[in-house]
Amino acid sequence: MSTLHLTMAQALLKFLANQWIEIDGVSHKFVSGVIGIFGHGNVTGLGEALEYGDSGLHFMQGHNEQGMVHTATAYAKQKNRLAIFACTTSIGPGATNMVTAAATATANRIPVLLLPGDIFASRQPDPVLQQIEDSTDYSLSANDCLRPVSRYWDRITRPEQLMTACLNAFRILTDPEHCGAVTLCLPQDVQAEAYEYPTTFFEKRTWYLDRRVLSDRALGVAVAAIKAAKRPLIIAGGGVHYAFACDRLATFADQCGIPVAVTQAGKSALPWTHRMNVGGLGVTGTKVANQLAAKTDLVVAIGTRLQDFTTASKSAFQDPNLKILHLNVSAFDGYKMGATLLQADAKLGLQAIHKGLGSYATARQYQEQIAKWRQEWQQEVDRLYSTEIPDGNAQTHILGVLNHFVTAQDVVVSAAGSLPGDLHRLWRSKAKKDYHLEYAYSCMGYEVAAGLGVKMAQPQSEVYVLVGDGSYLMLHSELLTSLQEGFKIVIILFNNQGYHCIRGLQESQGSQGFGCEFRYRDKDSKRLQGRSLVIDFVQYARALGANAIFAKDVTVFKQALEEAKASSISTLIEIPVNDKSMSGSYDSWWRVAVAEVSTANPVKQAYQAMQNKVKQVKPY
């Protein structure tokens, strides 16, 4: 048997460089490179292999471990899970900094490979710098924190274990049903140990995304249910994108006359002009989508997790005889809310159902109602997009200006706060993948790092990162990486001086607003009631080397967009916005926990109202 004498780290990189993924007969190189921050736990092992090895993998320097994993996650998401970056850190804080980002990737079902350094497998120098010691279990390290947020987790304590670990890792990374964060913990001594690896381990390996067909039984169930329904409604999730089923969905919905509501991950599957596209559904949904959901007698869910925001905490569907069909590769998702599972690839499943329906179409009266409600909703969007306020800038107006400015080739990126609600309701997507929202984990700090990942995946596009000041302050380190690597992004910072999305939630449940505004401490009060914090975001961005503009109003904002587009480097545009200028909810409800006991009457009233609503909702 032919072998290669390599360290474990060298062998790992050589393996990564030869992994491919194939769908519909087209192969894609799967691992695009490595993003990392070096420390004593990985610099002399994996670092040496990256410096002197011949893997050919591109290395990027990160500036925050959480941020660089967000970048890798966004890259894979924008690539429809057909390409990934690996992320390496040292032991200790470098590794634990990745936990939040790993959870984000796993919640969104996005593949990302984490390669944290680990403590010595030999245990001879213990306790080493940054080692966490457990007196009851000496096998634990800080990396065990990554177990619950990883789809696959392994610690390689001997160099020959690498082979089975890698195969299992890529089994998960390339599985559309189970993918998420994969963690391979690399003890620093084992990284540097050599082994005679068989050369066959490094041969080009292709992982196949074989599309799963819909069974005849399931097809019969689906066709019969759709034909029997009077008011069917499709919910399109991220699985529509990952299965490359957008065009198939567009044809199916148009010819069958079935409206399509979208999740955050499913948005942009159809252009906003498609006659059956009724927009976002649920808590952050459009009025037309929520009106249709309330009356539908059949939901056809496609590639979605049926998250609480999508279903308005299971209150969106009010027909007592409602049936749910769920076309999904995942049985775990497909049985949610008592649905009938149609386990299959979204593209092939839609194709089979459409063929089985023949010339079926919903009633003309239903389609006319959809058209009427769509038109009324677009009038509402026009109103919000053009609404100006006398005492500042309205968030919805700014979004309208931006929506009009961007092209079908551009991409908007966001994740948390009030912006995802406005974007889900109001943003008019022009083309597939022009809308990149992380909302499974709603991770503050995802935005800037994700903008970099999207730009890396789609360098020909202008990438606009929409972020609030609270989320920007949490994590914006990869702005520096974008400058360092030459990937230009445009950051639009909506400054409302606080966490006002959550303040709105507080106030809706009886609070007077507490702990959410950015203010100095008033020494005579337990509340933050002093003067507002004044942060010069523009000066800070310029100090990093970015272009930066303060847009005091919409007129200057329009000029700033032109300047940013013409710029060759990353640009930050800060614009102040009124803290109550976001859109409200439309015919939806979100279940949150309200204090059962309180001294405040508004909280007592909110608790009773919540309990009354809970009683009306189906419990599964």
Secondary structure by P-SEA (a helix, b strand, c coil): cccccccaaaaaaaaaaabbbbccccccccccbbbbccccccccaaaaaaacccccbbbbbbccaaaaaaaaaaaaaaacccbbbbbbbcccaaaaaaaaaaaaaaaabbbbbbbbbbcccccccccccbbbbbcccccccccccccccccbbbbbccccaaaaaaaaaaaaaaccccccbbbbbbcccccccccccccccccbbbbbbcbbbbcaaaaaaaaaaaaaccbbbbbbccccccccaaaaaaaaaaaabbbbbbccccccccccccccccccccccccaaaaaaaaccccccccccccccccccccccccccbbbbbbbccccccccccccccccccaaaaaaaaaaaaccccccaaaaaaaaaaaaaaaaaaaaaaaccccccccaaaaaaaaaacccccbbbbbbccaaaaaaaccccccccccccccccccccccaaaaaaaaaaaccccbbbbbbcaaaaaacccaaaaaaaacbbbbbbccccccaaaaaaaaaaaccccccccccccccccccccccccccaaaaaaaaabbbbbbcccaaaaaaaaaaaaacccbbbbbbbbccccbbbbccbbbbbbcccccccaaaaaaaaaaaaaaaacccc
